[in-house]
Amino acid sequence: MEFLCYHRDRPGSQALRAELLGEHWSYMDRYAAEMIARGPTLSSDGDTATGSVHIVDLPDAAAARTFAFDEPNYQAGVYRDVLLRRWRNRLGRTMWDFPAGRTGGNRYLVLGFGAGQPVDLAVPSNTDELVAYGPLQSDDGGTWLGTAVLLRAADPDTARAILTTDRYADVEVHNWQFGGRP
């Protein structure tokens, strides 16, 4: 089962985040084989981390909760909250398979929070700019809760346009970059 985990940073936690970077990477190394995508979200200036996205393939919801809540930054109080949802990998690849590679262009996390009937279940026709794409679901996979996308786009408005925005209760767009050890 695939899960999206988005840890949102607590304001003022940058120093603690930097202090724990080695522990965070070591923890994530334990999940290297299960990792579909990962990386920090960033402030609009691109310099300050605002959160961490991890998409992982784990046995069940209990394993996903362990992954999310045993993470060193979470344990130390870096994060203010955690979005943890089952996710379906519609592209069938990892971020390391992204044709454009790790650098170049603006990258975004787009989160559409569901309101009513499922939408955007089919993968858009041009997948060249998509790093990861799929629906957010309840733990049992039976209820559509929204859509999560990692992509390369010219700007936040172009990134937002990947979703049928008027069909969601809310859509968030975050600057994002490929994560992992340098």
Z-matrix of the N, CA and C atoms (Angstrom, degrees):
N
C 1 1.445
C 2 1.515 1 108.66
N 3 1.312 2 114.65 1 136.12
C 4 1.462 3 119.56 2 -179.31
C 5 1.528 4 109.40 3 -98.11
N 6 1.334 5 115.25 4 141.71
C 7 1.453 6 121.87 5 -178.91
C 8 1.515 7 110.32 6 -134.04
N 9 1.344 8 115.04 7 143.42
C 10 1.452 9 121.84 8 171.26
C 11 1.520 10 107.19 9 -103.32
N 12 1.307 11 115.27 10 128.78
C 13 1.459 12 122.03 11 178.29
C 14 1.523 13 107.18 12 -123.43
N 15 1.329 14 116.31 13 118.16
C 16 1.463 15 121.13 14 178.13
C 17 1.520 16 108.28 15 -120.54
N 18 1.335 17 115.20 16 105.98
C 19 1.459 18 122.31 17 175.30
C 20 1.531 19 107.24 18 -87.84
N 21 1.333 20 117.68 19 122.74
C 22 1.466 21 121.88 20 178.55
C 23 1.528 22 108.33 21 -98.59
N 24 1.331 23 116.43 22 130.43
C 25 1.458 24 121.11 23 -177.50
C 26 1.525 25 112.32 24 -67.80
N 27 1.307 26 113.98 25 145.86
C 28 1.463 27 122.38 26 171.52
C 29 1.532 28 107.11 27 -79.16
N 30 1.330 29 118.80 28 136.41
C 31 1.473 30 119.97 29 177.25
C 32 1.529 31 110.84 30 -53.46
N 33 1.310 32 115.89 31 138.66
C 34 1.457 33 121.01 32 177.72
C 35 1.513 34 115.36 33 79.51
N 36 1.326 35 118.19 34 12.46
C 37 1.469 36 119.90 35 -176.11
C 38 1.530 37 113.63 36 -100.04
N 39 1.330 38 118.03 37 11.32
C 40 1.463 39 120.53 38 -175.84
C 41 1.531 40 113.32 39 -61.21
N 42 1.317 41 117.64 40 -40.91
C 43 1.470 42 119.82 41 -179.45
C 44 1.531 43 110.65 42 -64.56
N 45 1.311 44 116.96 43 -42.81
C 46 1.465 45 120.71 44 178.73
C 47 1.527 46 110.11 45 -65.73
N 48 1.331 47 117.17 46 -40.41
C 49 1.471 48 121.72 47 177.26
C 50 1.528 49 109.70 48 -58.51
N 51 1.328 50 117.01 49 -46.76
C 52 1.473 51 121.26 50 -179.57
C 53 1.528 52 110.79 51 -62.87
N 54 1.329 53 116.89 52 -40.63
C 55 1.462 54 121.89 53 179.63
C 56 1.529 55 111.82 54 -62.01
N 57 1.329 56 116.85 55 -33.55
C 58 1.467 57 121.99 56 -175.50
C 59 1.529 58 113.75 57 -96.12
N 60 1.315 59 118.41 58 6.29
C 61 1.460 60 120.77 59 -173.69
C 62 1.527 61 112.63 60 -56.14
N 63 1.312 62 117.88 61 -45.32
C 64 1.467 63 120.66 62 179.06
C 65 1.524 64 112.40 63 -61.77
N 66 1.331 65 117.00 64 -41.69
C 67 1.465 66 120.65 65 177.64
C 68 1.530 67 111.39 66 -65.30
N 69 1.338 68 115.59 67 -39.88
C 70 1.467 69 120.04 68 178.07
C 71 1.526 70 109.89 69 -60.67
N 72 1.323 71 117.51 70 -49.54
C 73 1.471 72 120.57 71 -179.43
C 74 1.525 73 111.39 72 -62.32
N 75 1.322 74 117.46 73 -42.36
C 76 1.468 75 119.77 74 178.28
C 77 1.522 76 111.17 75 -61.01
N 78 1.327 77 116.27 76 -41.20
C 79 1.468 78 120.23 77 177.43
C 80 1.525 79 110.15 78 -61.98
N 81 1.319 80 116.91 79 -45.64
C 82 1.468 81 120.94 80 -179.33
C 83 1.532 82 111.74 81 -67.18
N 84 1.323 83 117.47 82 -30.14
C 85 1.467 84 120.47 83 176.94
C 86 1.530 85 110.70 84 -57.91
N 87 1.325 86 116.66 85 -32.34
C 88 1.474 87 120.50 86 179.17
C 89 1.528 88 111.85 87 -64.88
N 90 1.332 89 116.67 88 -20.19
C 91 1.463 90 122.16 89 -178.10
C 92 1.528 91 112.31 90 -111.08
N 93 1.315 92 117.83 91 16.46
C 94 1.465 93 121.06 92 -175.15
C 95 1.527 94 112.64 93 -55.80
N 96 1.306 95 117.81 94 -41.82
C 97 1.470 96 120.81 95 -177.97
C 98 1.525 97 112.42 96 -69.13
N 99 1.329 98 116.96 97 -23.97
C 100 1.462 99 121.51 98 -177.78
C 101 1.530 100 113.30 99 -95.25
N 102 1.327 101 117.27 100 -6.71
C 103 1.456 102 121.83 101 -172.46
C 104 1.531 103 111.74 102 -77.21
N 105 1.334 104 115.91 103 128.98
C 106 1.463 105 122.95 104 175.68
C 107 1.528 106 109.46 105 -99.84
N 108 1.316 107 116.33 106 -40.64
C 109 1.469 108 121.86 107 177.65
C 110 1.518 109 108.61 108 -159.46
N 111 1.329 110 115.11 109 156.13
C 112 1.456 111 120.27 110 179.33
C 113 1.512 112 109.38 111 -161.41
N 114 1.312 113 115.37 112 159.77
C 115 1.457 114 119.95 113 174.04
C 116 1.509 115 112.64 114 151.24
N 117 1.335 116 115.58 115 161.57
C 118 1.456 117 120.22 116 -178.88
C 119 1.523 118 112.52 117 -81.39
N 120 1.337 119 115.23 118 149.74
C 121 1.451 120 120.17 119 163.87
C 122 1.521 121 106.13 120 -91.94
N 123 1.332 122 115.27 121 153.23
C 124 1.457 123 120.35 122 -171.53
C 125 1.523 124 111.23 123 -131.04
N 126 1.336 125 115.37 124 156.81
C 127 1.459 126 120.89 125 175.07
C 128 1.528 127 109.56 126 -63.82
N 129 1.321 128 116.73 127 170.74
C 130 1.468 129 120.47 128 -177.40
C 131 1.523 130 112.26 129 -61.82
N 132 1.341 131 118.47 130 -26.56
C 133 1.463 132 120.01 131 177.27
C 134 1.534 133 112.37 132 -80.48
N 135 1.332 134 116.63 133 -7.66
C 136 1.457 135 121.46 134 177.36
C 137 1.513 136 115.00 135 77.49
N 138 1.336 137 117.24 136 6.68
C 139 1.459 138 120.58 137 -175.68
C 140 1.524 139 114.94 138 -104.06
N 141 1.312 140 118.06 139 -24.30
C 142 1.459 141 121.56 140 -172.93
C 143 1.529 142 110.36 141 -115.14
N 144 1.334 143 115.64 142 127.09
C 145 1.467 144 119.77 143 176.69
C 146 1.522 145 109.65 144 -66.68
N 147 1.334 146 115.54 145 138.34
C 148 1.462 147 121.54 146 177.43
C 149 1.526 148 111.69 147 -118.26
N 150 1.334 149 116.78 148 -6.78
C 151 1.455 150 120.82 149 -179.27
C 152 1.511 151 111.02 150 174.25
N 153 1.331 152 115.77 151 -178.10
C 154 1.460 153 122.46 152 179.13
C 155 1.520 154 109.42 153 -138.27
N 156 1.329 155 115.96 154 130.53
C 157 1.462 156 122.52 155 178.12
C 158 1.522 157 108.18 156 -107.10
N 159 1.324 158 115.97 157 134.00
C 160 1.461 159 121.94 158 173.32
C 161 1.518 160 108.09 159 -137.81
N 162 1.312 161 116.59 160 127.36
C 163 1.452 162 121.54 161 173.24
C 164 1.519 163 105.79 162 -113.87
N 165 1.320 164 115.94 163 119.49
C 166 1.462 165 121.74 164 -172.67
C 167 1.524 166 111.25 165 -132.44
N 168 1.315 167 114.70 166 151.38
C 169 1.462 168 122.29 167 176.66
C 170 1.525 169 106.92 168 -103.87
N 171 1.330 170 116.07 169 108.79
C 172 1.463 171 121.96 170 -174.85
C 173 1.528 172 110.18 171 -126.50
N 174 1.337 173 118.10 172 163.10
C 175 1.461 174 120.75 173 -174.65
C 176 1.530 175 115.28 174 -63.09
N 177 1.349 176 117.37 175 -34.91
C 178 1.456 177 119.08 176 -174.78
C 179 1.529 178 109.87 177 -167.31
N 180 1.332 179 115.73 178 178.66
C 181 1.461 180 121.43 179 -178.10
C 182 1.528 181 112.26 180 -63.07
N 183 1.309 182 117.80 181 -34.69
C 184 1.471 183 120.35 182 178.84
C 185 1.530 184 110.39 183 -63.88
N 186 1.320 185 117.14 184 -42.31
C 187 1.471 186 120.85 185 177.50
C 188 1.527 187 110.43 186 -64.55
N 189 1.328 188 117.07 187 -36.51
C 190 1.460 189 120.71 188 178.22
C 191 1.531 190 110.82 189 -65.64
N 192 1.318 191 117.18 190 -41.18
C 193 1.462 192 120.30 191 177.68
C 194 1.527 193 110.75 192 -64.49
N 195 1.331 194 116.94 193 -40.65
C 196 1.464 195 120.03 194 176.26
C 197 1.528 196 109.88 195 -60.19
N 198 1.337 197 116.96 196 -47.14
C 199 1.460 198 121.49 197 178.02
C 200 1.532 199 110.48 198 -54.74
N 201 1.320 200 117.34 199 -48.83
C 202 1.464 201 122.08 200 -174.46
C 203 1.518 202 113.21 201 -69.33
N 204 1.328 203 116.62 202 -42.28
C 205 1.455 204 119.21 203 -169.07
C 206 1.534 205 114.41 204 -98.60
N 207 1.330 206 118.17 205 -10.92
C 208 1.462 207 120.29 206 172.83
C 209 1.529 208 111.87 207 -91.43
N 210 1.308 209 117.30 208 -5.41
C 211 1.465 210 122.82 209 -178.89
C 212 1.526 211 109.61 210 -59.00
N 213 1.345 212 119.21 211 133.99
C 214 1.466 213 121.53 212 -173.91
C 215 1.531 214 115.01 213 -56.54
N 216 1.315 215 118.37 214 -39.98
C 217 1.464 216 119.40 215 178.86
C 218 1.525 217 111.36 216 -65.07
N 219 1.319 218 116.57 217 -37.69
C 220 1.461 219 119.47 218 177.28
C 221 1.531 220 109.58 219 -65.17
N 222 1.314 221 116.63 220 -47.17
C 223 1.464 222 121.26 221 -178.56
C 224 1.527 223 111.75 222 -60.25
N 225 1.338 224 117.48 223 -33.27
C 226 1.464 225 121.59 224 -176.73
C 227 1.529 226 113.08 225 -87.82
N 228 1.335 227 118.37 226 -8.80
C 229 1.454 228 120.32 227 178.08
C 230 1.512 229 115.73 228 95.59
N 231 1.327 230 118.32 229 14.84
C 232 1.463 231 120.69 230 177.19
C 233 1.523 232 110.45 231 -65.07
N 234 1.320 233 116.58 232 -38.20
C 235 1.459 234 120.81 233 -172.90
C 236 1.523 235 112.25 234 -94.01
N 237 1.334 236 115.59 235 143.85
C 238 1.474 237 120.80 236 176.58
C 239 1.518 238 111.35 237 -90.73
N 240 1.337 239 117.18 238 -29.50
C 241 1.461 240 119.55 239 177.09
C 242 1.524 241 109.99 240 -160.73
N 243 1.325 242 114.47 241 170.16
C 244 1.461 243 121.18 242 -176.70
C 245 1.525 244 108.99 243 -134.51
N 246 1.315 245 116.12 244 128.30
C 247 1.457 246 121.95 245 169.60
C 248 1.524 247 106.32 246 -100.43
N 249 1.307 248 116.96 247 117.25
C 250 1.464 249 122.11 248 -179.76
C 251 1.518 250 107.70 249 -128.05
N 252 1.326 251 115.85 250 114.37
C 253 1.457 252 121.49 251 -178.42
C 254 1.515 253 110.25 252 -138.54
N 255 1.317 254 114.17 253 145.85
C 256 1.457 255 119.02 254 169.92
C 257 1.527 256 106.66 255 -63.24
N 258 1.316 257 116.34 256 146.82
C 259 1.459 258 122.47 257 -173.99
C 260 1.512 259 107.92 258 -142.50
N 261 1.294 260 118.00 259 151.09
C 262 1.464 261 121.01 260 179.14
C 263 1.519 262 109.17 261 -119.06
N 264 1.311 263 116.79 262 123.65
C 265 1.466 264 123.60 263 -177.44
C 266 1.530 265 110.20 264 -77.94
N 267 1.326 266 116.22 265 90.50
C 268 1.466 267 120.95 266 -177.89
C 269 1.524 268 112.88 267 -72.20
N 270 1.331 269 118.22 268 -20.31
C 271 1.465 270 120.41 269 178.81
C 272 1.526 271 112.30 270 -86.03
N 273 1.334 272 117.06 271 -21.79
C 274 1.452 273 120.55 272 179.39
C 275 1.519 274 114.24 273 68.12
N 276 1.335 275 116.58 274 26.47
C 277 1.465 276 120.38 275 179.63
C 278 1.524 277 109.53 276 -143.41
N 279 1.323 278 115.38 277 172.26
C 280 1.457 279 121.06 278 175.74
C 281 1.524 280 109.00 279 -102.67
N 282 1.321 281 115.88 280 171.88
C 283 1.462 282 119.40 281 179.03
C 284 1.533 283 111.25 282 -64.46
N 285 1.319 284 117.07 283 -25.52
C 286 1.463 285 120.14 284 -179.71
C 287 1.529 286 111.20 285 -72.05
N 288 1.335 287 116.54 286 -14.81
C 289 1.465 288 121.83 287 176.14
C 290 1.526 289 112.01 288 -92.23
N 291 1.329 290 118.28 289 -2.17
C 292 1.464 291 122.33 290 -179.08
C 293 1.526 292 108.92 291 -58.61
N 294 1.327 293 118.36 292 121.45
C 295 1.465 294 121.40 293 -173.36
C 296 1.522 295 114.77 294 -56.97
N 297 1.338 296 119.08 295 -32.50
C 298 1.463 297 121.25 296 -176.90
C 299 1.524 298 113.19 297 -82.42
N 300 1.325 299 118.41 298 -7.18
C 301 1.463 300 121.14 299 177.65
C 302 1.517 301 114.01 300 82.39
N 303 1.325 302 114.97 301 -170.89
C 304 1.464 303 122.69 302 -171.89
C 305 1.524 304 114.40 303 -81.73
N 306 1.316 305 118.68 304 -19.25
C 307 1.462 306 120.68 305 -173.40
C 308 1.524 307 110.95 306 -124.52
N 309 1.312 308 115.11 307 166.44
C 310 1.455 309 121.58 308 176.31
C 311 1.512 310 112.81 309 92.75
N 312 1.311 311 115.95 310 126.35
C 313 1.458 312 121.27 311 177.59
C 314 1.511 313 112.95 312 82.61
N 315 1.306 314 115.28 313 171.01
C 316 1.461 315 122.83 314 178.45
C 317 1.518 316 108.99 315 -90.19
N 318 1.326 317 116.20 316 136.19
C 319 1.468 318 122.15 317 -179.22
C 320 1.527 319 108.71 318 -115.98
N 321 1.337 320 115.64 319 145.25
C 322 1.459 321 120.53 320 -176.59
C 323 1.522 322 111.45 321 -140.12
N 324 1.338 323 114.25 322 151.37
C 325 1.456 324 123.73 323 164.56
C 326 1.517 325 105.70 324 -103.42
N 327 1.335 326 116.71 325 124.35
C 328 1.462 327 121.79 326 175.98
C 329 1.525 328 107.23 327 -116.18
N 330 1.322 329 115.58 328 124.09
C 331 1.461 330 122.48 329 178.41
C 332 1.524 331 108.61 330 -117.67
N 333 1.320 332 116.23 331 118.26
C 334 1.452 333 121.51 332 174.27
C 335 1.514 334 108.51 333 -107.66
N 336 1.334 335 116.97 334 121.78
C 337 1.455 336 121.55 335 -178.08
C 338 1.520 337 109.50 336 -96.27
N 339 1.321 338 115.92 337 121.66
C 340 1.454 339 123.67 338 -170.87
C 341 1.508 340 115.36 339 -60.52
N 342 1.341 341 112.68 340 148.06
C 343 1.461 342 121.71 341 175.56
C 344 1.522 343 107.24 342 -146.37
N 345 1.306 344 116.43 343 90.77
C 346 1.462 345 118.82 344 177.89
C 347 1.514 346 112.89 345 99.41
N 348 1.313 347 114.74 346 -137.64
C 349 1.462 348 121.73 347 -175.46
C 350 1.527 349 111.26 348 -67.50
N 351 1.334 350 117.14 349 142.10
C 352 1.463 351 120.52 350 177.54
C 353 1.525 352 111.70 351 -58.28
N 354 1.308 353 115.40 352 145.37
C 355 1.460 354 123.06 353 179.31
C 356 1.531 355 108.20 354 -143.09
N 357 1.308 356 116.56 355 159.50
C 358 1.469 357 123.36 356 177.11
C 359 1.527 358 112.29 357 59.46
N 360 1.327 359 116.86 358 36.98
C 361 1.461 360 120.52 359 178.16
C 362 1.523 361 111.72 360 -77.05
N 363 1.326 362 116.97 361 -31.90
C 364 1.467 363 121.04 362 179.08
C 365 1.522 364 109.26 363 -81.59
N 366 1.310 365 116.10 364 143.41
C 367 1.459 366 121.63 365 177.49
C 368 1.529 367 108.57 366 -70.15
N 369 1.333 368 117.90 367 133.95
C 370 1.464 369 119.49 368 175.94
C 371 1.527 370 111.13 369 -56.25
N 372 1.315 371 116.15 370 154.35
C 373 1.469 372 120.28 371 -173.55
C 374 1.523 373 113.36 372 -65.88
N 375 1.325 374 118.71 373 -33.71
C 376 1.460 375 121.10 374 179.86
C 377 1.529 376 109.20 375 -97.29
N 378 1.318 377 116.40 376 99.36
C 379 1.470 378 120.20 377 -177.50
C 380 1.524 379 113.06 378 -92.91
N 381 1.334 380 117.83 379 1.00
C 382 1.466 381 120.50 380 -177.38
C 383 1.520 382 113.35 381 -60.81
N 384 1.334 383 117.65 382 -27.41
C 385 1.464 384 120.95 383 -178.18
C 386 1.528 385 112.44 384 -99.05
N 387 1.333 386 117.12 385 -1.37
C 388 1.464 387 120.80 386 -177.43
C 389 1.527 388 110.95 387 -92.44
N 390 1.309 389 115.60 388 126.66
C 391 1.464 390 121.93 389 174.96
C 392 1.529 391 108.91 390 -89.75
N 393 1.339 392 116.42 391 -43.98
C 394 1.474 393 123.18 392 178.22
C 395 1.523 394 107.48 393 -151.27
N 396 1.331 395 115.88 394 145.10
C 397 1.469 396 120.62 395 -177.68
C 398 1.522 397 108.89 396 -152.42
N 399 1.338 398 115.78 397 132.16
C 400 1.455 399 117.69 398 175.87
C 401 1.508 400 113.76 399 175.74
N 402 1.329 401 115.23 400 164.07
C 403 1.461 402 120.30 401 179.32
C 404 1.525 403 112.16 402 -77.48
N 405 1.333 404 114.55 403 147.65
C 406 1.455 405 122.36 404 168.84
C 407 1.521 406 106.62 405 -89.35
N 408 1.339 407 116.24 406 137.46
C 409 1.455 408 120.22 407 -174.76
C 410 1.521 409 110.85 408 -136.31
N 411 1.317 410 115.50 409 163.87
C 412 1.458 411 120.96 410 171.85
C 413 1.530 412 108.73 411 -66.07
N 414 1.325 413 117.29 412 165.15
C 415 1.470 414 121.22 413 -178.01
C 416 1.527 415 113.24 414 -54.25
N 417 1.331 416 116.76 415 -35.42
C 418 1.464 417 119.10 416 -179.13
C 419 1.525 418 112.68 417 -85.99
N 420 1.342 419 117.16 418 -1.08
C 421 1.460 420 121.17 419 178.70
C 422 1.513 421 113.89 420 77.37
N 423 1.315 422 118.32 421 3.27
C 424 1.454 423 121.33 422 -174.26
C 425 1.514 424 115.79 423 -88.95
N 426 1.332 425 117.35 424 -16.30
C 427 1.459 426 120.14 425 -176.53
C 428 1.525 427 109.95 426 -125.18
N 429 1.326 428 115.42 427 128.29
C 430 1.464 429 121.50 428 175.81
C 431 1.522 430 108.90 429 -76.95
N 432 1.336 431 116.30 430 128.08
C 433 1.458 432 121.62 431 -178.40
C 434 1.524 433 112.82 432 -115.33
N 435 1.334 434 116.38 433 -6.33
C 436 1.455 435 119.48 434 -179.40
C 437 1.511 436 111.39 435 150.86
N 438 1.321 437 115.20 436 -159.70
C 439 1.462 438 122.29 437 -177.95
C 440 1.523 439 108.89 438 -141.13
N 441 1.334 440 116.14 439 141.88
C 442 1.461 441 121.64 440 176.15
C 443 1.518 442 108.96 441 -126.75
N 444 1.337 443 115.36 442 134.35
C 445 1.456 444 121.75 443 -176.31
C 446 1.523 445 109.43 444 -136.85
N 447 1.308 446 116.64 445 136.88
C 448 1.457 447 123.43 446 165.66
C 449 1.524 448 105.52 447 -111.36
N 450 1.336 449 117.06 448 128.96
C 451 1.458 450 118.87 449 -176.65
C 452 1.514 451 112.16 450 -154.85
N 453 1.325 452 113.60 451 165.60
C 454 1.459 453 121.87 452 171.70
C 455 1.518 454 106.36 453 -101.57
N 456 1.346 455 116.31 454 132.09
C 457 1.457 456 121.09 455 -179.29
C 458 1.529 457 109.26 456 -151.00
N 459 1.316 458 115.93 457 161.97
C 460 1.460 459 121.08 458 -178.39
C 461 1.523 460 112.35 459 -65.08
N 462 1.342 461 116.60 460 -36.46
C 463 1.466 462 120.62 461 -175.87
C 464 1.531 463 108.63 462 -162.08
N 465 1.345 464 117.13 463 171.81
C 466 1.468 465 119.78 464 -178.04
C 467 1.533 466 113.92 465 -58.88
N 468 1.326 467 118.08 466 -37.22
C 469 1.467 468 119.89 467 -179.89
C 470 1.520 469 111.26 468 -65.74
N 471 1.319 470 117.13 469 -39.83
C 472 1.467 471 120.84 470 176.84
C 473 1.521 472 110.02 471 -65.25
N 474 1.331 473 116.75 472 -39.76
C 475 1.469 474 120.64 473 177.58
C 476 1.530 475 110.04 474 -62.43
N 477 1.321 476 117.11 475 -46.02
C 478 1.468 477 122.06 476 -179.86
C 479 1.533 478 111.10 477 -58.90
N 480 1.316 479 116.87 478 -34.23
C 481 1.467 480 121.95 479 -176.44
C 482 1.530 481 113.16 480 -67.69
N 483 1.329 482 117.86 481 -8.49
C 484 1.473 483 120.20 482 176.49
C 485 1.529 484 109.90 483 -64.71
N 486 1.346 485 117.14 484 -25.67
C 487 1.463 486 121.96 485 -179.77
C 488 1.533 487 110.76 486 -105.11
N 489 1.295 488 114.89 487 155.11
C 490 1.465 489 121.74 488 173.62
C 491 1.524 490 106.13 489 -79.13
N 492 1.323 491 116.66 490 80.56
C 493 1.465 492 122.14 491 -164.70
C 494 1.520 493 114.27 492 -59.18
N 495 1.330 494 119.11 493 -30.42
C 496 1.461 495 119.02 494 -178.59
C 497 1.524 496 113.05 495 -75.38
N 498 1.324 497 117.24 496 -0.63
C 499 1.462 498 121.79 497 178.99
C 500 1.531 499 112.31 498 -102.92
N 501 1.328 500 117.64 499 6.11
C 502 1.461 501 122.49 500 -178.82
C 503 1.524 502 109.82 501 -116.13
N 504 1.323 503 116.61 502 149.98
C 505 1.461 504 121.14 503 174.83
C 506 1.522 505 110.04 504 -67.13
N 507 1.338 506 116.57 505 -34.51
C 508 1.465 507 121.73 506 179.61
C 509 1.522 508 108.23 507 -158.98
N 510 1.318 509 116.00 508 147.52
C 511 1.460 510 122.10 509 174.71
C 512 1.522 511 107.53 510 -130.00
N 513 1.331 512 115.98 511 128.21
C 514 1.462 513 122.04 512 176.92
C 515 1.523 514 108.62 513 -111.57
N 516 1.331 515 115.83 514 142.24
C 517 1.461 516 121.64 515 174.92
C 518 1.525 517 106.96 516 -126.52
N 519 1.329 518 116.00 517 124.78
C 520 1.466 519 122.29 518 -178.57
C 521 1.525 520 109.61 519 -124.29
N 522 1.324 521 117.15 520 138.52
C 523 1.457 522 120.25 521 169.35
C 524 1.518 523 107.13 522 -60.63
N 525 1.324 524 116.45 523 139.88
C 526 1.464 525 121.09 524 -177.12
C 527 1.524 526 108.82 525 -143.85
N 528 1.325 527 115.52 526 150.38
C 529 1.464 528 119.36 527 173.10
C 530 1.518 529 109.69 528 -137.71
N 531 1.345 530 114.54 529 155.22
C 532 1.454 531 119.99 530 175.93
C 533 1.516 532 108.85 531 -56.01
N 534 1.329 533 115.89 532 138.09
C 535 1.454 534 120.51 533 -178.45
C 536 1.511 535 112.47 534 -110.55
N 537 1.304 536 114.33 535 -175.67
C 538 1.457 537 122.27 536 -179.48
C 539 1.507 538 111.54 537 109.48
N 540 1.276 539 114.60 538 177.28
C 541 1.463 540 119.50 539 -179.11
C 542 1.525 541 110.25 540 -65.30
N 543 1.339 542 116.44 541 141.10
C 544 1.485 543 119.79 542 179.29
C 545 1.524 544 111.26 543 -66.38
